Amino acid sequence: MLLRKVLLRGASASRLLISNKSPPASLLPLASGCTRFFSSSTQSEGPNDGFVAGQEGGDEQPAATITVDRSGLYHPPEHSHEPTTESELVKHLKGIIKFRGGPISVAEYMEEVLTNPKFGFYINRDVFGAEGDFITSPEVSQMFGEMIGVWVMCLWEQMGQPKKVNLVELGPGRGTLMADLLRGTAKFKSFTDSMHIHMVECSPVLQKLQHQNLKCEKVCNADENGEKSSVTSITGSPVTWYSSLEQVPSGSPTIILAHEFYDALPIHQFQRSSRGWSEKMVDVGEDSKLRFVLSPQPTPATLYLMKRCKWATEKEVESLKQIEICPKAIDLTHTIAQRISSDGGGALIIDYGLNGVISDSLQAIRKHKFVSILDDPGSADLSAYVDFPSLKHTAEEASGEGEAPFWEGPDELAPVGMGTRYLAMAIVNKKQGTPVPFQ
Ligand code: SAH
């Protein structure tokens, strides 16, 4: 938390750096979609590049040198057999752009970079801690997981101490938060006996690490749905792994925890242009490098942009030159609110974000340093501020009769030193009353 905060202080400077590296020219609309893969460097006016005829005469000077003017000819991309330093992920991204016949959204780029099943940033390694790329609150102090444990127990009390609760963690990282939560509550048998732990994690490497850190002694066996289950020796509670929330069984009260999960969800970026709002896309430039461009026509994400703008004041939108939206966060919050509404329980979402429209927050961090977003994708974390008002409006809309009301921790309630970007929000079933500490 502390280290992440120190990094955050430099965030605006780094974003400036990133935009400096992308000159305005690279953000111009695509002139012609189909020619941009052909390298102009194959055109050459130099005499050595001409076709040389009549050289059979040993040392004799050629009778005539004919230079072919290739400038009007079709130039296919250069085929180099030199070993390339391009990563597999970069090749994959370029492949998508090439075969799609056009650029991809920043959201698609972010999703591929973070969670591509073969090459994604989170997929094959442990990225946390001093040796990794960034550090998070549960990794700084065990008190973090213990405090979340107190919150979960308080909610469980308010829920009337149900005998079976699905305790779900989204994106558990190393599993440290859950391990500390369980250790901290282990003495309260009726609480731990009711807990069925569900870990939603896309990374096989992190799933394994979570299995170790939760001291799950039994070997994971995939059930008929392909889900892996085990039992944690910390409390004896069953633990199951999934890759998405939809796979977690419903029908029992559910408590959902999401710490620094939402900030990894893919965001779309829109930029104000002469045509109105245009989506920022990732394309391959003529130099064969990834670059940002603006979409010349409306994109599907425009629907979410319109929705987001309706939740903001006109003045708020007018003041912005760029807007970030996260349809995945909206859809996920809808699923969470509906589940809490039908099964009871609550959700605690803690993340870096704002209580307002997000303009330009996407950042890349490698080895605790800010880097450019397009630089060696897959080797740096990408994260964006969480748009808390969007989550609030989504939860309110999904709650229908008001079954899942929403509370948000206002900035002034944030403990001293936590900063004003590190926010918490709870969504609970209305029948259970207001959760601590949102009263
Ligand atoms: N909550 C942990 C880790 C935060 S990093 C902590 O605070 O330390 C984000 C976590 O979410 C990682 O475990 C990552 O592998 C996981 N993750 C990211 N995107 C995901 C997705 N779409 N589905 C499932 N897990 C995801």
Boltz pocket constraint, residues with backbone or C-beta under 6 A from the ligand:
constraints:
  - pocket:
      binder: B
      contacts: [[A, 114], [A, 115], [A, 122], [A, 128], [A, 136], [A, 137], [A, 138], [A, 139], [A, 170], [A, 171], [A, 172], [A, 173], [A, 174], [A, 200], [A, 201], [A, 202], [A, 203], [A, 206], [A, 242], [A, 243], [A, 244], [A, 258], [A, 259], [A, 260], [A, 261], [A, 264], [A, 265]]
      max_distance: 6.0
